[in-house]
Amino acid sequence: MTSVPSWGPDFAALEAVDPDIARILLEERDRLNNGLQLIASENFTSPAVLAALGSTLSNKYAEGYPGRRYYGGCEVVDEAENLGIERAKALFGADHANLQPHSGASANIAVYGAFMKPGETVLAMSLPHGGHLTHGTKVSFSGKWFNAVHYGVSPKTEDIDYDQMRDLAHEHRPKMIICGGSAIPRLIDFAAFRAVADEVGAILMVDAAHFIGLVAGRAIPSPVPYADVVTFTTHKVLRGPRGGMLVCKAEHAAALDKAVFPMMQGGPLMHAVAAKAVALKEAATPAYQTYARQVVLNAQALAEGLAAEGMRPVSGGTDTHLALIDLQGVGVTGADAEARCDVARITLNKNSIPFDPQPPSVGSGIRVGTPAVTTQGMTEPDMKEIAGLIGRAVRDADGSAAADVRAAVGVMVGAHPAYPRP
Ligand SMILES: *Cc1c(COP(=O)(O)O)cnc(C)c1O
């Protein structure tokens, strides 16, 4: 980085105070630079976002909302939050935005808090079919405190079973219906969900954590016109700081604001709120729209390349930034594939596939995503090369190919560094 003001991110100060953590920061930067990052929920934030995160805004207590705080001295941070809110409303065409949720899970907790009482029914996508822990799984508050009913994908199409979803909605009359998840490669029919929600008088929440960046970049259709509330993370395709956000219809603004604070959270992380504002500004540019389209093209190229390696994309491919890959055809489990790729410096995750015969700790599949490699400037030919490297790594039971694959990965990332080298 070039000149940094003394009150801002100051690496020399960190090295002087805490050489251990300073070393770890450099090691992690090198890990990011030296490998292929294919975790579908990860990305590389810009230096501008990192600068806002490492700022004195971390010091400020600002419980409440701009102009209505419980602390003095908020006039400066109010400007940051107001800018972020206005940018979010403009970018997503939303009536209202709340930038304070500390994470995607926190945003979801707030939505339950705003609309549901303990014991009431929620209908959502099942986790093993691509949903999320906060959508009513037993280990989560959402499954412990609410009555969760789950739809899944159809065995034939491996896409959402809309008929099953509608039947379950009529049978259970849920207070809220959730769509979205962590391993859904296909576009979601938001109009179909809206229609069912209206038929049974349910709130429609879209959990857009994974794909909101593609919406921001105009690469896929927006859920905002259909949903009562859209929650999301800011650190996945959207490429902002680690955190959560929500946008909603005007009629729900007061209830959701109260549910975020004071019902579910204390003081907001104003450095993160400012960094979200920066990311929203970046996401409104033509360059980001080009990026978002390339993320999808790359995911499609990667899925095709993996299919050519004998690894089947669930549902036949992808419309988004991620592909779910069934490894049963090559006789390797998700857990083994993840470990073999790790050795070769290809970072991805094992994943359950729909109707998986393996337990979640093993899984029959992997999930791959292209947000990070696309930020690095890689394009379709690179994806074909990555698919070939994954194919070699996954089949490499005795580890004999690992050094070769690692060297090839090194050449690829050397041409496309994630962050400036020292
Ligand atoms: C990532 C994700 C979340 C949770 O985000 P955190 O910031 O990790 O709490 C919620 N819902 C979905 C669908 C996600 O993919």
The ligand as an SDF file (V2000), in Angstrom:
LIG
                    3D

 15 15  0  0  0  0  0  0  0  0999 V2000
  -23.6280  -17.0330    4.4380 C   0  0  0  0  0  0  0  0  0  0  0  0
  -25.0860  -17.1620    4.6580 C   0  0  0  0  0  0  0  0  0  0  0  0
  -25.6970  -16.6610    5.8200 C   0  0  0  0  0  0  0  0  0  0  0  0
  -24.9540  -16.2700    7.0590 C   0  0  0  0  0  0  0  0  0  0  0  0
  -24.0330  -15.3060    6.9840 O   0  0  0  0  0  0  0  0  0  0  0  0
  -23.0180  -15.0950    8.2030 P   0  0  0  0  0  0  0  0  0  0  0  0
  -22.4770  -13.7410    7.9100 O   0  0  0  0  0  0  0  0  0  0  0  0
  -22.0220  -16.1940    8.1190 O   0  0  0  0  0  0  0  0  0  0  0  0
  -23.7960  -15.1320    9.4670 O   0  0  0  0  0  0  0  0  0  0  0  0
  -27.0790  -16.6850    5.8980 C   0  0  0  0  0  0  0  0  0  0  0  0
  -27.8190  -17.2000    4.9120 N   0  0  0  0  0  0  0  0  0  0  0  0
  -27.2660  -17.7120    3.8020 C   0  0  0  0  0  0  0  0  0  0  0  0
  -28.1470  -18.2740    2.7520 C   0  0  0  0  0  0  0  0  0  0  0  0
  -25.8850  -17.7310    3.6490 C   0  0  0  0  0  0  0  0  0  0  0  0
  -25.3560  -18.2780    2.5630 O   0  0  0  0  0  0  0  0  0  0  0  0
  1  2  1  0
  2  3  1  0
  2 14  2  0
  3  4  1  0
  3 10  2  0
  4  5  1  0
  5  6  1  0
  6  7  2  0
  6  8  1  0
  6  9  1  0
 10 11  1  0
 11 12  2  0
 12 13  1  0
 12 14  1  0
 14 15  1  0
M  END
$$$$
